[in-house]
Amino acid sequence: MKSLLLLLLISLSSSLLAKEHVILCGGPASRTWENLRVERDRHDRWWANFIRASTMRMDELRKAHGPQAKITWIVYKNGYITRSRDDQKPYPTWITEQATKRNVNLIWINTNAQAIAAINRASDIITFDFFGHSNRFCFMLDYGSDVMAVSQCWIHENDLSKIRRSAFNKNALCQSWGCHTGESMSAVWKRKLGVPLIGAQGKTNYEQLSFGRMPSVSGKWIR
């Protein structure tokens, strides 16, 4: 009886450790370009909106799932290299330090194919979060790094068929913290990947990070 109980405990422990939490993080806009825009249209005054939101989410996951939970952090590197040059700050180094501090697996990417491949390498994804710019049709990994107000790297809803459906746990909790995702992409995500994606109907506001809260939405969160 004791042996059976021990085997059950080992099996349960292995199952919990196998589950993976994935955070996909887009990059900030270049201040070189944003400073040329009219004030109301400028983005990313603070370089770390998406980084800080990611680390806050990691802290939530650690509290809920424990210090050994597997967390993978996929970060669009070019955006932070560009912004690092603008601000003369070592942002990629700081991001790496945050990953080490929180014991997460940091994967740098520069293309949508690399981002999708990183998601596909995951196993039994139990939570998925996206922090970055977005519109109703896509996650914008890049926004205004090399061309003002233009994204040159994204995951479009038409790309979701390239993501391995079996990578996700059937009860996975997925959320996009970008603007407008709930207006189209959430429905395609559910159809292609078999799990809901909570998304914003309206714009998201990262100013809430200053008060220790996750981003809010101007409209509502929908699946």
C-alpha positions as a printed NumPy array, in Angstrom:
array([[  0.   ,   0.   ,   0.   ],
       [  2.815,   2.383,   0.919],
       [  4.627,   1.565,  -2.321],
       [  1.495,   2.291,  -4.349],
       [  0.972,   5.6  ,  -2.556],
       [  4.613,   6.545,  -3.187],
       [  4.272,   5.742,  -6.882],
       [  1.115,   7.862,  -7.081],
       [  2.868,  10.785,  -5.403],
       [  5.865,  10.487,  -7.746],
       [  3.532,  10.306, -10.742],
       [  1.589,  13.365,  -9.575],
       [  4.81 ,  15.305,  -8.938],
       [  6.186,  14.422, -12.382],
       [  2.895,  15.446, -14.   ],
       [  2.936,  18.843, -12.3  ],
       [  6.571,  19.486, -13.255],
       [  5.891,  18.529, -16.881],
       [  3.342,  21.293, -17.253],
       [  4.749,  24.424, -18.842],
       [  3.927,  28.117, -18.583],
       [  4.756,  30.151, -21.696],
       [  5.068,  33.935, -21.86 ],
       [  5.53 ,  35.589, -25.265],
       [  6.871,  39.139, -25.062],
       [  6.987,  41.669, -27.88 ],
       [  9.362,  44.617, -28.138],
       [  8.935,  48.369, -27.539],
       [  8.963,  51.061, -30.185],
       [ 12.115,  53.025, -30.934],
       [ 12.157,  56.438, -29.314],
       [ 14.016,  57.768, -32.364],
       [ 10.85 ,  57.272, -34.39 ],
       [  8.264,  57.875, -31.688],
       [  9.69 ,  61.295, -30.84 ],
       [  8.884,  62.405, -34.412],
       [  5.187,  61.685, -33.934],
       [  2.571,  64.02 , -32.455],
       [  2.278,  63.587, -28.702],
       [ -1.082,  61.752, -28.686],
       [  0.236,  59.05 , -31.044],
       [  3.456,  58.227, -29.198],
       [  3.979,  54.783, -27.68 ],
       [  6.26 ,  53.115, -25.143],
       [  7.589,  56.058, -23.176],
       [  8.836,  53.42 , -20.747],
       [ 10.921,  50.726, -22.406],
       [  9.916,  47.952, -19.961],
       [  6.109,  47.852, -20.109],
       [  6.04 ,  44.339, -21.551],
       [  9.042,  43.16 , -19.527],
       [  7.579,  44.331, -16.212],
       [  4.2  ,  42.798, -17.034],
       [  5.998,  39.532, -17.845],
       [  7.891,  39.462, -14.553],
       [  4.735,  40.272, -12.592],
       [  3.038,  37.342, -14.295],
       [  6.012,  35.118, -13.447],
       [  5.655,  36.091,  -9.795],
       [  1.962,  35.15 ,  -9.928],
       [  2.823,  31.787, -11.473],
       [  5.51 ,  31.077,  -8.886],
       [  3.056,  31.858,  -6.076],
       [  0.369,  29.622,  -7.58 ],
       [  2.499,  26.743,  -8.897],
       [  5.656,  26.759,  -6.814],
       [  9.38 ,  27.4  ,  -7.324],
       [  9.909,  24.367,  -9.569],
       [  7.196,  25.196, -12.107],
       [  8.587,  25.347, -15.646],
       [  8.31 ,  28.842, -17.144],
       [  9.46 ,  29.693, -20.664],
       [  9.899,  33.351, -21.606],
       [ 10.048,  34.058, -25.35 ],
       [ 11.272,  37.617, -26.018],
       [ 11.607,  39.552, -29.287],
       [ 15.227,  40.668, -29.052],
       [ 15.605,  43.2  , -31.862],
       [ 13.134,  45.586, -30.255],
       [ 15.188,  45.723, -27.069],
       [ 18.486,  46.037, -28.917],
       [ 17.1  ,  48.999, -30.867],
       [ 15.673,  50.641, -27.77 ],
       [ 18.932,  49.933, -25.931],
       [ 20.808,  51.97 , -28.558],
       [ 18.246,  54.776, -28.286],
       [ 18.469,  55.027, -24.508],
       [ 22.118,  53.957, -24.105],
       [ 21.081,  51.301, -21.579],
       [ 21.951,  47.55 , -21.53 ],
       [ 18.347,  46.335, -21.754],
       [ 19.085,  42.818, -23.105],
       [ 21.478,  42.268, -20.196],
       [ 18.87 ,  43.456, -17.702],
       [ 16.267,  41.147, -19.236],
       [ 18.641,  38.193, -18.964],
       [ 19.229,  39.054, -15.308],
       [ 15.472,  39.064, -14.654],
       [ 15.174,  35.626, -16.244],
       [ 18.003,  34.274, -14.094],
       [ 16.562,  35.849, -10.947],
       [ 13.193,  34.172, -11.525],
       [ 14.609,  30.851, -12.743],
       [ 12.867,  30.932, -16.116],
       [ 13.996,  29.648, -19.506],
       [ 14.677,  32.728, -21.657],
       [ 14.435,  32.228, -25.419],
       [ 15.422,  35.186, -27.616],
       [ 13.703,  35.345, -31.004],
       [ 13.848,  37.729, -33.979],
       [ 11.306,  36.208, -36.383],
       [  7.77 ,  34.903, -36.167],
       [  9.024,  31.479, -37.299],
       [ 11.376,  31.402, -34.31 ],
       [  8.55 ,  32.403, -31.977],
       [  6.259,  29.683, -33.313],
       [  9.053,  27.097, -33.113],
       [  9.668,  28.036, -29.471],
       [  5.975,  27.573, -28.643],
       [  5.921,  24.252, -30.489],
       [  8.863,  22.973, -28.444],
       [  6.864,  23.428, -25.249],
       [  5.032,  20.523, -23.672],
       [  1.642,  20.514, -21.963],
       [  1.27 ,  24.317, -21.867],
       [ -1.008,  25.079, -18.942],
       [ -0.82 ,  28.897, -19.195],
       [  0.061,  31.182, -22.106],
       [  0.377,  34.97 , -21.942],
       [  1.232,  37.513, -24.622],
       [  2.513,  40.965, -23.69 ],
       [  3.092,  43.374, -26.557],
       [  1.469,  45.512, -29.198],
       [ -1.348,  43.893, -31.139],
       [ -4.374,  44.548, -33.264],
       [ -7.488,  42.477, -33.824],
       [ -5.685,  40.163, -36.268],
       [ -2.188,  39.615, -34.869],
       [  0.38 ,  39.736, -32.094],
       [  2.89 ,  42.39 , -33.161],
       [  6.254,  41.201, -31.878],
       [  7.835,  44.306, -33.375],
       [  6.32 ,  47.772, -33.511],
       [  8.237,  50.792, -34.744],
       [ 11.751,  49.432, -34.186],
       [ 13.061,  50.085, -37.691],
       [ 10.133,  51.806, -39.424],
       [  7.971,  54.398, -37.684],
       [  4.54 ,  53.085, -36.641],
       [  5.017,  49.868, -38.639],
       [  5.339,  46.273, -37.467],
       [  7.783,  44.068, -39.363],
       [  7.408,  40.922, -37.237],
       [  4.104,  39.451, -36.141],
       [  2.059,  36.297, -35.58 ],
       [ -1.126,  36.699, -37.617],
       [ -4.281,  34.736, -36.889],
       [ -3.645,  32.975, -40.209],
       [ -0.35 ,  31.707, -38.739],
       [ -2.029,  29.929, -35.836],
       [ -2.373,  26.718, -37.832],
       [  1.451,  26.505, -37.667],
       [  1.289,  26.188, -33.88 ],
       [  1.094,  22.627, -32.597],
       [ -2.374,  22.147, -31.107],
       [ -1.149,  19.265, -28.949],
       [  1.346,  21.575, -27.204],
       [ -1.531,  22.934, -25.103],
       [ -3.181,  21.275, -22.142],
       [ -6.911,  20.911, -22.761],
       [ -7.542,  23.178, -19.743],
       [ -4.905,  25.775, -20.651],
       [ -5.514,  29.367, -19.562],
       [ -4.411,  31.669, -22.411],
       [ -4.539,  35.454, -22.48 ],
       [ -3.375,  38.238, -24.773],
       [ -2.638,  41.476, -22.938],
       [ -2.4  ,  43.447, -26.199],
       [ -5.026,  45.724, -27.711],
       [ -8.049,  44.419, -29.654],
       [ -7.138,  40.683, -29.694],
       [-10.626,  39.71 , -28.561],
       [-12.198,  41.321, -31.616],
       [-11.073,  38.562, -34.016],
       [ -7.94 ,  36.623, -33.083],
       [ -9.436,  35.025, -29.959],
       [-12.077,  33.218, -31.991],
       [ -9.516,  31.931, -34.509],
       [ -7.222,  30.811, -31.668],
       [-10.025,  28.737, -30.122],
       [-10.895,  27.2  , -33.488],
       [ -7.295,  26.368, -34.432],
       [ -5.809,  25.431, -31.038],
       [ -8.835,  24.108, -29.196],
       [ -8.502,  26.325, -26.091],
       [ -9.901,  29.811, -25.378],
       [ -7.764,  32.945, -25.655],
       [ -8.887,  35.803, -23.431],
       [ -8.437,  39.01 , -25.407],
       [ -9.253,  42.687, -25.194],
       [-12.237,  44.305, -26.809],
       [-10.716,  47.773, -26.974],
       [ -7.288,  49.045, -25.947],
       [ -5.17 ,  47.826, -23.059],
       [ -3.504,  50.16 , -20.573],
       [ -0.094,  49.313, -19.097],
       [ -0.076,  52.311, -16.764],
       [ -1.626,  49.981, -14.166],
       [  1.812,  48.402, -13.708],
       [  2.83 ,  51.459, -11.677],
       [  0.242,  50.419,  -9.074],
       [  1.301,  46.77 ,  -9.037],
       [ -1.61 ,  45.646, -11.178],
       [ -1.765,  43.84 , -14.497],
       [ -2.848,  45.82 , -17.613],
       [ -6.462,  46.943, -17.777],
       [ -8.747,  47.228, -20.797],
       [-10.81 ,  50.178, -22.064],
       [-13.638,  47.867, -23.097],
       [-13.84 ,  44.35 , -21.717],
       [-12.019,  41.028, -21.7  ],
       [-13.686,  38.42 , -23.901],
       [-12.943,  34.879, -25.097]])
